[in-house]
Amino acid sequence: MQAHTVERVESWDSRPFSGGFRELHSLADQEFSGAVVADGTWLFMLNGRVIGVYEGDVEDFGDASGTVYNAPHPSVALLFSMQERGGETQAKYYTNDTPLSEAADTLKNASFTGYIELSENVLSGDYYVVYYGGRSMSAAFVGASEELITGDEAFELADDEVGVYEVKKSPVNVTELPEAEDQPASAAGAVGSTHETESDDAEPEEVTDEATDEAEEPRTQPSESGDESAEEAAESDPTATRSPQSAPATDTSADAATPSDSSDKAPDTAEASTGSTEAAEASTDAAEAADPRAEAATKQSEASSEERTDAEAAAARAAGEEGVFDQEEEWRNASSVPTLAPEKSQSTDGGATRSQSASGNASAKQSTSSTSTKSRAKSSSAAKGKGKQSRSTVEKLKRAVKQRDEKLEEAAERVDELQSERSELRERVETLEAERDELQTRADELEAQLEAAGGEDAASETDLTPAAALSGTNLFVRYGSKGKPTLDDLGPETDLDAVNENLRIEHHTQFEAADATVDGADYESFLEASAAYRFVSWAVRELPFEIRDAGHTDGLSNLYQALPDVDRAELDGTVAVDTEDGATSRTFDVVLRDRMGDPLVVAELNAEREPVTGEEMGTLVDDATAVREGADELSAAMYVTSSFFEPAALETASEETGGGGFLSRNDKESFVKVGRKSGYHLCLIEDRNDAFHLTVPEL
């Protein structure tokens, strides 16, 4: 099961499951929509029908216990089952070229089974329209909290969005429930007959076009008049001539699984019956013109047509109440995406059917009035020709206007892009200027300290404090030769020893390092023995290979991909960023930056004997989160201690990375979410015996 699907389902209302097949039959009787999970096997139900079983078989529920999850809306139960089964992308459309509502109407008329997903280039959320035999339900996950919105409101929100949407075909297998051991065979059979095309001992199979043809064959019957043309029209459009009596008697009692969405409608049987009535009336007019003696027979035929129309309209209303399972032979045919021009195909098919029906009914009663009929046909044809020319001119004008509007819209979008790019560059300049000013201020402070110590001559012999020495030091990651192995080549075959032989860490100070001492010790010796220097060396020399060799390149993907880009390390460094709330800055013991100066990793070092507290852990998370809101490049925040972490610190880290422990359902390990799809890794590191160990997440 997909981790995101599991996370969403487990947020639904739930209750224990322990009744085996008997409880599944009870859920079917209640027209339950949702999921049942037992011993790792997932079962999805839509209005009492089993529409998907994953990670196991339906037999796994016979004597198992687990959990029942009630779907907040039938649409999400059907959607998640389709997504888990996997769909085949039929087409992709841009909303400005093909509106979502236009595609939705076309798929509905084509009895499509699958779903529309509108998420690409959409920032507000993910939007879906799910189809089951042309019936549609809508669902949307909006905002950072992924709030669920369904029904007409969800569809209207989706129709107003601008982006790229996919049409995905996804089959639906309705699975029969096994009989409970202590359930009478007759009762179990009545409840278990969940699909009219499946036998008691048949395995669930995917719906195919061949099965559809076999199911439809006995349902289409010739009309009482025996008109061959009408029969041919029925063969070309089964839904247009199907009478209410052709549906099985069991449909009305067994299949009542219509989704609750207001957009779920029965097939347009009333429209089909209207087309049949118009054809009958056209036939009657032709017959009366040919033979006045047929008037009585004509009236009787019209009465019969009206009765059939009333019956078909009643059947349409009944079909709307019975739901998506009652028209199985229709929605099984929906195996591909039709052309998005439903008004043209409907007009053409309907016209052909009425023309064939009228021609068939009138052909048996031709009369001497054919000459006048041809004259009227010529006049009508001439008028239609002029009308077509006029419509053609209007269509050309419309296309020209549309092309002009599209060019204007493209130009406006380009202007917006350039303005946005200009704003980003200005913000970048302001950030660099702020960093420059901060560095200048620090340099001035150090110069003041040197002057206070006795001038330039005394500065060469200055004994610095450890804090001052580290604050005035920057480390740089360099290579002896770019032609030899580097971290830029990091991959499964990269040799650790070869990279480390080529890699070196250089330092640059804001004071004369050759003559400087730190608490009486040589500066070089102090630096290489410091926790900050050793941490930077470990982060670029060993950590990438530990992540790779332990198989955590996906779980720690942000950090793994960022480490090869480390160009320098700023000790006691400050990160200044611009956020929606304004400019802000935070200071950390170590800041790893790329060549452009963007922060990649921030770290706090605890070299004391006292453990890291929960409050200290919370401060690191708050500071790193504030930086991440303005710096997309930040991949990780690390707390390094030579002591240990208090339980409160571990609890704080667990809560900030998802609340479910460090092995949460999130695909990324120990991940602090800042936005809906952004964040950084929180890593806890122990410095013991001159070696660093990543303990959270554990490798």
VOGU-3710 file (C-alpha; in Angstrom, 3 decimals, decimal comma):
1> mqahtverve> 0,000/0,000/0,000  1,158/3,530/-0,733  2,344/5,269/2,429  0,287/8,401/1,733  -2,867/6,308/1,213  -2,278/4,451/4,494  -1,800/7,770/6,319  -5,047/9,186/4,956  -7,131/6,046/5,601  -5,889/5,739/9,175
11> swdsrpfsgg> -7,180/9,263/9,840  -10,779/8,105/9,194  -13,226/7,103/11,948  -12,463/3,514/12,919  -13,640/0,598/15,030  -12,315/-2,944/15,730  -12,945/-5,773/13,276  -13,125/-9,382/14,466  -16,217/-10,975/12,871  -14,566/-12,536/9,812
21> frelhsladq> -16,754/-13,168/6,767  -19,951/-12,698/8,794  -18,962/-9,119/9,670  -17,986/-8,452/6,046  -21,450/-9,615/4,968  -22,929/-7,304/7,605  -20,955/-4,371/6,181  -22,230/-5,279/2,719  -25,840/-5,243/4,007  -25,208/-1,787/5,507
31> efsgavvadg> -23,924/-0,516/2,121  -20,631/0,324/3,835  -18,015/2,517/2,093  -14,461/2,499/3,412  -11,639/0,060/4,155  -11,107/-3,026/6,310  -7,563/-3,976/7,358  -6,655/-7,351/8,871  -3,199/-8,962/9,189  -1,726/-6,615/6,591
41> twlfmlngrv> -4,439/-7,268/3,982  -6,464/-4,248/2,794  -10,047/-4,488/1,490  -11,939/-1,506/0,034  -15,763/-1,389/-0,183  -18,078/1,000/-2,038  -21,726/0,998/-0,946  -21,402/-2,593/0,272  -19,442/-3,890/-2,736  -15,869/-5,207/-2,476
51> igvyegdved> -14,006/-3,196/-5,154  -10,394/-4,045/-4,297  -8,258/-6,370/-2,137  -4,526/-5,605/-1,721  -1,522/-7,117/0,041  -3,425/-10,419/0,305  -6,676/-12,201/-0,600  -10,278/-11,909/0,601  -9,881/-15,335/2,263  -7,453/-13,701/4,729
61> fgdasgtvyn> -10,442/-12,121/6,527  -12,030/-15,466/7,456  -10,618/-15,698/10,984  -8,580/-12,490/11,218  -9,009/-9,402/13,373  -8,209/-5,837/12,470  -9,802/-2,431/11,948  -12,762/-1,003/10,030  -12,241/2,517/8,630  -15,362/4,469/7,644
71> aphpsvallf> -14,748/6,620/4,574  -15,868/10,249/5,092  -17,286/10,073/1,540  -17,713/7,183/-0,946  -15,543/9,006/-3,499  -12,332/8,573/-1,476  -12,918/4,828/-0,988  -13,252/4,364/-4,760  -10,353/6,768/-5,514  -7,861/5,129/-3,127
81> smqerggetq> -8,726/1,660/-4,459  -8,180/2,820/-8,046  -4,880/4,526/-7,147  -3,615/1,395/-5,397  -4,598/-0,808/-8,338  -2,825/1,592/-10,697  -4,248/3,353/-13,683  -3,249/3,851/-17,299  -2,890/7,471/-18,380  -5,126/8,049/-21,392
91> akyytndtpl> -4,527/11,751/-21,938  -3,206/14,975/-20,358  -4,840/18,370/-20,816  -4,138/21,960/-19,867  -7,204/23,559/-18,294  -6,944/26,698/-20,420  -7,077/24,548/-23,570  -9,625/21,965/-22,420  -11,680/22,991/-19,357  -12,160/20,329/-16,714
101> seaadtlkna> -15,958/20,575/-17,010  -15,771/19,774/-20,739  -13,716/16,625/-20,124  -16,008/15,638/-17,239  -19,129/15,773/-19,438  -17,441/13,747/-22,176  -16,283/11,008/-19,796  -19,720/10,848/-18,218  -21,432/10,372/-21,581  -18,872/7,699/-22,532
111> sftgyielse> -19,614/5,627/-19,386  -15,948/5,969/-18,393  -14,389/4,056/-15,463  -11,320/5,704/-13,952  -10,482/9,146/-12,597  -9,247/12,637/-13,392  -6,302/13,941/-11,350  -5,615/17,701/-11,328  -2,403/18,273/-9,363  0,391/19,242/-11,756
121> nvlsgdyyvv> 1,302/22,956/-11,535  -1,450/23,404/-8,904  -0,354/24,906/-5,589  -3,643/24,960/-3,682  -4,124/21,170/-3,471  -4,937/17,962/-5,343  -8,304/17,544/-7,100  -10,004/14,376/-8,338  -13,142/13,380/-10,267  -13,783/9,614/-9,944
131> yyggrsmsaa> -15,891/7,775/-12,535  -17,623/4,442/-12,193  -19,423/3,660/-15,440  -19,881/7,332/-16,209  -21,180/8,226/-12,733  -18,896/10,748/-11,149  -17,940/11,811/-7,650  -15,555/14,625/-6,771  -12,976/14,964/-4,006  -10,270/17,505/-3,215
141> fvgaseelit> -7,404/17,686/-0,709  -6,867/21,400/-0,152  -4,132/23,358/1,624  -1,166/22,282/3,697  -3,480/20,307/5,995  -4,961/18,470/2,984  -8,520/19,253/4,071  -10,995/16,905/2,370  -13,758/18,583/0,327  -16,271/16,517/-1,668
151> gdeafeladd> -19,312/16,812/-3,897  -20,257/19,827/-5,986  -18,024/22,115/-3,930  -14,949/20,008/-4,750  -15,800/19,956/-8,465  -16,377/23,725/-8,578  -13,021/24,344/-6,883  -11,298/22,044/-9,380  -13,042/23,643/-12,362  -11,757/27,075/-11,266
161> evgvyevkks> -8,116/25,916/-10,985  -5,452/26,376/-13,672  -3,056/23,505/-14,265  -2,508/20,191/-16,030  -4,797/17,231/-15,380  -4,518/13,569/-16,337  -7,290/11,183/-17,367  -6,473/7,729/-16,021  -8,335/4,548/-16,880  -8,530/2,187/-13,897
171> pvnvtelpea> -10,438/-1,129/-13,860  -12,718/-2,078/-10,965  -13,052/-5,705/-9,933  -16,115/-6,467/-7,821  -15,157/-9,431/-5,632  -17,675/-11,903/-4,210  -17,545/-12,454/-0,444  -17,005/-16,065/0,727  -19,705/-17,675/2,849  -19,328/-17,621/6,611
181> edqpasaaga> -18,928/-21,095/8,152  -21,947/-20,738/10,462  -24,119/-18,935/7,875  -26,927/-20,802/6,028  -26,054/-21,417/2,376  -29,188/-19,690/1,078  -28,634/-16,555/3,140  -24,962/-16,392/2,289  -25,745/-16,755/-1,357  -28,216/-13,888/-1,234
191> vgsthetesd> -25,760/-11,573/0,458  -22,699/-12,777/-1,410  -24,138/-12,257/-4,891  -22,468/-8,928/-5,258  -22,063/-8,888/-9,011  -24,484/-10,217/-11,557  -21,711/-11,416/-13,940  -19,802/-13,508/-11,365  -20,513/-17,111/-10,359  -20,289/-18,449/-6,793
201> daepeevtde> -16,915/-20,141/-7,332  -15,392/-17,801/-9,939  -12,343/-15,691/-9,214  -12,799/-11,892/-9,557  -11,595/-10,793/-12,956  -11,101/-7,496/-14,703  -13,958/-6,143/-16,769  -13,293/-6,534/-20,530  -14,986/-5,442/-23,719  -15,696/-9,084/-24,686
211> atdeaeeprt> -17,635/-9,632/-21,468  -19,578/-6,457/-22,209  -20,596/-7,676/-25,660  -21,819/-10,993/-24,236  -23,749/-9,240/-21,470  -25,448/-6,824/-23,854  -26,431/-9,347/-26,534  -29,635/-10,745/-24,931  -30,742/-7,315/-23,674  -31,304/-5,722/-27,117
221> qpsesgdesa> -34,577/-7,003/-28,629  -36,407/-6,028/-31,826  -39,378/-3,697/-31,499  -42,970/-4,939/-31,753  -43,393/-3,402/-35,228  -40,649/-5,662/-36,600  -39,031/-2,738/-38,440  -35,582/-3,858/-39,655  -34,237/-0,271/-39,771  -35,131/0,226/-36,116
231> eeaaesdpta> -33,312/-2,999/-35,254  -30,189/-1,798/-37,077  -30,357/1,509/-35,198  -30,636/-0,432/-31,938  -27,541/-2,433/-32,768  -25,532/0,750/-33,439  -26,688/2,422/-30,180  -27,888/-0,146/-27,578  -28,760/2,496/-24,988  -31,052/4,368/-27,367
241> trspqsapat> -33,571/1,528/-27,890  -33,298/-0,482/-24,671  -36,690/-0,793/-23,002  -37,287/-0,963/-19,258  -38,431/-4,598/-19,553  -34,979/-5,642/-20,847  -33,288/-5,115/-17,444  -33,066/-8,210/-15,178  -35,642/-8,374/-12,428  -32,931/-8,816/-9,784
251> dtsadaatps> -31,340/-5,417/-10,577  -33,883/-3,396/-8,639  -33,463/-5,388/-5,444  -29,808/-6,361/-5,415  -28,010/-3,317/-6,866  -28,593/-0,205/-4,805  -25,094/1,205/-4,669  -25,418/4,720/-6,064  -22,726/7,075/-4,635  -24,174/9,932/-2,649
261> dssdkapdta> -22,585/12,691/-4,736  -25,113/14,959/-6,403  -23,328/14,608/-9,737  -24,092/10,841/-9,922  -26,849/10,461/-12,511  -28,380/7,539/-14,387  -27,752/7,181/-18,132  -29,852/9,499/-20,269  -32,548/6,894/-20,964  -35,162/9,630/-21,176
271> eastgsteaa> -33,161/11,334/-23,921  -32,889/8,051/-25,807  -36,645/7,475/-25,509  -37,271/11,040/-26,723  -35,190/10,263/-29,797  -37,281/7,155/-30,428  -40,496/9,183/-30,111  -39,251/11,813/-32,583  -38,386/9,047/-35,040  -41,845/7,535/-34,651
281> eastdaaeaa> -43,515/10,936/-35,223  -41,419/11,527/-38,376  -42,430/8,092/-39,625  -46,122/8,845/-38,932  -45,991/12,137/-40,895  -44,509/10,362/-43,912  -47,095/7,581/-43,745  -50,039/10,035/-43,580  -48,712/11,987/-46,591  -48,471/8,754/-48,598
291> dpraeaatkq> -51,820/7,178/-47,706  -54,708/9,019/-46,008  -56,327/5,649/-45,322  -53,606/4,885/-42,740  -54,814/7,655/-40,370  -56,422/5,248/-37,907  -53,348/3,025/-37,811  -51,168/6,100/-37,373  -53,052/7,330/-34,304  -52,808/3,883/-32,766
301> seasseertd> -49,027/3,877/-33,419  -48,649/7,331/-31,778  -50,548/6,113/-28,727  -48,189/3,142/-28,506  -45,160/5,464/-28,783  -46,454/7,668/-25,962  -46,954/4,633/-23,737  -43,432/3,428/-24,478  -42,049/6,933/-23,796  -43,755/7,027/-20,375
311> aeaaaaraag> -42,433/3,580/-19,570  -38,910/4,481/-20,634  -38,985/7,713/-18,599  -40,040/5,686/-15,568  -37,185/3,279/-16,253  -34,747/6,217/-16,393  -35,897/7,437/-12,980  -35,578/3,921/-11,579  -32,095/3,567/-13,051  -31,054/6,821/-11,356
321> eegvfdqeee> -32,114/5,390/-7,991  -30,599/1,947/-8,500  -27,016/3,222/-9,013  -23,870/2,467/-10,869  -24,001/-1,355/-10,635  -27,351/-1,638/-12,501  -25,885/-0,488/-15,858  -22,886/-2,795/-15,882  -23,105/-3,627/-19,581  -22,811/0,109/-20,403
331> wrnassvptl> -19,928/1,221/-18,167  -17,886/-1,886/-18,944  -17,511/-0,525/-22,480  -15,672/2,560/-21,176  -12,136/1,273/-21,748  -10,679/4,424/-23,346  -10,997/8,199/-23,323  -13,321/9,602/-26,033  -12,647/12,724/-28,063  -13,455/15,800/-26,012
341> apeksqstdg> -16,279/17,016/-28,316  -19,389/15,327/-26,915  -21,827/17,744/-28,523  -20,662/16,688/-32,003  -20,745/12,933/-31,449  -24,135/13,076/-29,744  -25,631/15,187/-32,501  -24,279/12,920/-35,224  -25,342/9,647/-33,580  -28,761/10,900/-32,607
351> gatrsqsasg> -29,407/12,298/-36,063  -28,341/9,057/-37,719  -30,617/6,979/-35,492  -33,653/9,183/-36,085  -32,933/9,298/-39,810  -32,682/5,507/-40,047  -35,824/4,987/-37,969  -37,888/7,483/-39,976  -36,582/6,074/-43,249  -37,376/2,480/-42,179
361> nasakqstss> -40,961/3,258/-41,043  -41,729/5,345/-44,128  -40,113/3,146/-46,768  -43,005/0,669/-46,803  -45,553/3,389/-47,642  -44,016/5,518/-50,429  -46,486/7,403/-52,615  -46,667/9,583/-55,690  -45,846/12,625/-53,568  -42,118/11,877/-53,864
371> tstksrakss> -41,686/14,619/-56,511  -42,920/17,382/-54,203  -40,882/15,885/-51,379  -37,717/16,145/-53,488  -38,503/19,803/-54,281  -38,893/20,606/-50,622  -35,660/18,732/-49,900  -33,771/20,832/-52,477  -35,096/24,081/-50,996  -34,199/22,875/-47,506
381> saakgkgkqs> -30,732/21,846/-48,705  -30,104/25,297/-50,211  -31,181/26,983/-46,995  -28,941/24,683/-44,964  -26,035/25,494/-47,283  -26,411/29,221/-46,634  -26,743/28,537/-42,912  -23,541/26,469/-42,947  -21,658/29,275/-44,715  -22,874/31,765/-42,125
391> rstveklkra> -21,932/29,466/-39,257  -18,538/28,848/-40,848  -17,839/32,597/-40,944  -18,848/32,946/-37,299  -16,635/30,004/-36,318  -13,650/31,569/-38,107  -14,205/34,828/-36,237  -14,462/32,953/-32,963  -11,208/31,111/-33,641  -9,453/34,370/-34,521
401> vkqrdeklee> -10,668/35,992/-31,291  -9,625/32,934/-29,302  -6,125/32,962/-30,827  -5,767/36,656/-30,048  -6,878/36,096/-26,443  -4,433/33,198/-26,082  -1,535/35,355/-27,312  -2,502/38,133/-24,919  -2,705/35,645/-22,078  0,733/34,224/-22,940
411> aaervdelqs> 2,194/37,714/-23,032  0,646/38,527/-19,658  2,052/35,314/-18,178  5,522/36,166/-19,508  5,309/39,634/-17,966  4,351/38,060/-14,633  7,280/35,635/-14,862  9,756/38,430/-15,567  8,400/40,535/-12,713  8,646/37,557/-10,370
421> erselrerve> 12,218/36,855/-11,498  13,143/40,502/-10,964  11,689/40,402/-7,443  13,657/37,247/-6,630  16,892/38,822/-7,851  16,244/41,916/-5,762  15,651/39,776/-2,679  18,858/37,869/-3,386  20,842/41,106/-3,647  19,352/42,347/-0,370
431> tleaerdelq> 20,276/39,086/1,349  23,862/39,230/0,104  24,162/42,863/1,138  22,890/41,983/4,629  25,419/39,142/4,889  28,191/41,472/3,681  27,272/44,082/6,271  27,228/41,440/8,990  30,689/40,177/8,021  32,013/43,724/7,934
441> tradeleaql> 30,608/44,356/11,398  32,302/41,240/12,709  35,591/42,238/11,104  35,347/45,656/12,717  34,758/44,040/16,094  37,810/41,821/15,726  39,944/44,770/14,671  38,750/46,637/17,725  39,750/43,693/19,895  43,182/43,641/18,313
451> eaaggedaas> 43,671/47,342/18,866  42,594/46,966/22,477  45,174/44,221/22,925  48,007/46,560/21,950  48,034/47,285/18,237  49,313/45,350/15,242  52,554/44,268/16,895  50,679/42,794/19,814  48,077/41,261/17,501  50,654/38,911/16,005
461> etdltpaaal> 51,190/37,466/19,447  47,535/37,493/20,546  46,326/34,597/22,653  42,689/34,093/21,564  39,844/32,497/23,436  38,393/29,324/21,846  35,169/31,147/20,970  37,015/34,018/19,264  39,291/31,639/17,374  36,373/29,612/15,986
471> sgtnlfvryg> 34,276/32,689/15,238  37,060/34,087/13,061  37,604/30,840/11,123  36,065/29,502/7,912  36,743/26,011/6,546  36,820/25,160/2,815  36,331/21,779/1,095  38,856/21,445/-1,729  40,298/18,693/-3,956  43,840/18,035/-5,125
481> skgkptlddl> 42,572/17,293/-8,650  39,129/17,548/-10,202  40,137/14,713/-12,520  40,324/12,306/-9,568  37,300/10,984/-7,581  35,249/13,680/-5,821  31,932/13,833/-3,982  30,414/15,179/-7,194  30,683/11,585/-8,482  28,957/10,135/-5,405
491> gpetdldavn> 27,131/6,940/-6,325  26,998/3,191/-5,616  30,467/2,587/-7,053  32,299/5,638/-5,632  35,363/4,634/-3,579  35,552/6,301/-0,124  39,329/6,004/0,156  39,905/7,428/-3,312  37,724/10,460/-2,577  39,333/11,142/0,817
501> enlriehhtq> 42,841/10,922/-0,638  41,883/13,654/-3,081  39,891/15,781/-0,572  41,377/18,296/1,832  39,941/20,806/4,296  41,576/24,236/4,245  40,995/27,100/6,658  40,911/30,878/6,372  41,086/33,160/9,401  40,357/36,807/10,069
511> feaadatvdg> 43,600/37,011/12,084  47,220/35,981/11,617  46,957/32,267/12,318  50,700/31,618/12,148  51,397/33,689/15,290  48,097/33,098/17,090  47,563/30,880/20,093  44,413/29,676/21,806  44,590/29,482/25,588  48,329/29,157/25,212
521> adyesfleas> 48,194/26,322/22,648  49,138/26,458/18,966  46,179/27,590/16,839  46,570/24,841/14,214  46,603/22,127/16,868  43,606/23,679/18,622  41,574/23,888/15,403  42,133/20,303/14,258  41,260/18,990/17,738  38,085/21,074/18,049
531> aayrfvswav> 34,653/19,437/17,831  33,629/21,848/15,053  36,538/20,936/12,762  36,179/17,188/13,401  32,403/17,390/12,715  32,905/19,156/9,379  35,538/16,597/8,367  33,209/13,699/9,263  30,238/15,277/7,473  32,031/15,473/4,114
541> relpfeirda> 34,404/12,494/4,364  32,308/9,737/6,003  28,616/10,636/6,388  27,684/10,374/2,664  29,159/6,875/2,462  27,488/5,754/5,714  24,106/6,829/4,349  24,782/5,052/1,050  26,132/1,802/2,536  23,276/1,572/5,068
551> ghtdglsnly> 20,676/1,864/2,285  19,149/5,159/3,438  19,697/7,226/0,295  15,912/7,522/-0,214  14,948/8,073/3,428  17,616/10,790/3,847  17,499/11,940/0,220  17,612/15,693/0,962  20,773/15,388/3,080  22,424/12,773/0,833
561> qalpdvdrae> 22,016/14,984/-2,236  23,182/18,157/-0,433  26,485/16,899/1,059  28,383/16,789/-2,279  27,520/20,499/-2,761  29,218/21,643/0,476  31,849/24,236/-0,454  32,649/25,827/2,891  31,840/25,663/6,584  31,224/28,795/8,627
571> ldgtvavdte> 31,962/28,348/12,336  29,717/30,326/14,655  27,839/31,397/11,525  24,694/33,471/11,093  22,037/32,746/8,458  19,914/35,699/7,314  16,795/35,026/5,199  13,640/36,778/4,025  10,297/35,129/4,879  6,650/36,060/4,503
581> dgatsrtfdv> 6,863/37,651/7,962  9,927/39,719/7,038  13,711/39,415/7,324  15,122/37,164/10,072  18,482/35,688/11,075  19,666/32,799/13,277  23,148/31,840/14,543  24,483/28,257/14,711  27,771/26,666/15,804  28,358/25,334/12,268
591> vlrdrmgdpl> 26,766/26,334/8,932  27,633/24,278/5,825  27,133/26,385/2,675  27,353/25,847/-1,086  29,378/27,994/-3,508  26,596/30,590/-3,670  26,565/30,909/0,111  23,191/29,201/0,538  22,877/27,231/3,814  22,731/23,445/3,295
601> vvaelnaere> 23,163/22,124/6,877  23,055/23,855/10,277  24,394/22,272/13,473  24,599/22,918/17,217  27,523/21,385/19,187  27,371/20,385/22,850  30,916/19,767/24,117  29,886/19,914/27,778  29,317/17,062/30,179  25,695/18,099/30,678
611> pvtgeemgtl> 23,129/16,315/28,426  21,031/18,053/25,772  17,665/19,109/27,216  14,245/19,191/25,616  14,295/22,992/25,638  17,626/23,070/23,761  16,271/20,621/21,191  13,162/22,779/20,725  15,316/25,874/20,186  17,275/24,158/17,394
621> vddatavreg> 14,040/23,069/15,661  12,538/26,573/15,934  15,665/28,245/14,536  16,077/25,723/11,707  12,394/26,011/10,769  12,632/29,803/10,633  15,628/29,512/8,288  13,950/26,829/6,113  10,962/29,144/5,483  13,307/31,468/3,614
631> adelsaamyv> 15,999/29,060/2,370  14,772/26,164/0,214  18,319/24,732/0,064  18,409/23,784/3,784  18,439/19,978/3,925  19,150/19,140/7,591  19,554/20,426/11,142  21,895/18,461/13,450  22,497/18,362/17,193  25,930/16,945/18,115
641> tssffepaal> 26,729/16,071/21,733  29,715/14,552/23,511  27,347/13,661/26,374  23,820/12,295/25,682  20,230/13,393/24,969  17,703/13,631/27,779  14,375/11,752/27,248  12,667/15,134/26,902  15,006/16,001/24,024  14,252/12,716/22,265
651> etaseetggg> 10,522/13,233/22,820  10,692/16,747/21,347  12,523/15,445/18,285  9,944/12,675/17,848  7,024/15,103/18,055  8,605/17,531/15,578  9,224/14,762/13,020  5,668/13,448/12,889  4,591/12,346/16,358  4,697/8,669/15,441
661> gflsrndkes> 8,341/8,034/16,253  11,275/8,166/13,952  9,950/5,294/11,841  6,787/7,134/10,866  4,742/6,610/7,722  6,526/9,484/5,980  8,793/8,289/3,169  11,515/10,626/4,469  13,169/9,675/7,736  13,190/11,998/10,776
671> fvkvgrksgy> 11,650/14,751/8,643  10,325/18,088/9,968  7,592/19,419/7,694  7,635/23,164/7,048  5,161/23,217/4,160  2,908/20,647/2,522  5,805/19,187/0,546  8,888/20,808/2,071  10,999/20,506/5,198  14,354/19,206/6,469
681> hlcliedrnd> 15,876/16,189/8,236  16,457/16,414/12,007  19,574/14,381/12,933  20,897/13,545/16,426  24,624/12,712/16,588  26,820/11,443/19,431  30,531/12,355/19,606  32,201/9,472/21,431  35,810/8,266/21,417  36,799/10,772/18,720
691> afhltvpel> 34,145/9,346/16,373  30,683/10,525/15,375  27,628/8,253/15,322  24,269/9,125/13,714  21,725/7,806/16,231  18,557/9,467/14,921  17,583/8,325/12,428  19,455/5,116/13,177  21,479/3,807/10,223
//
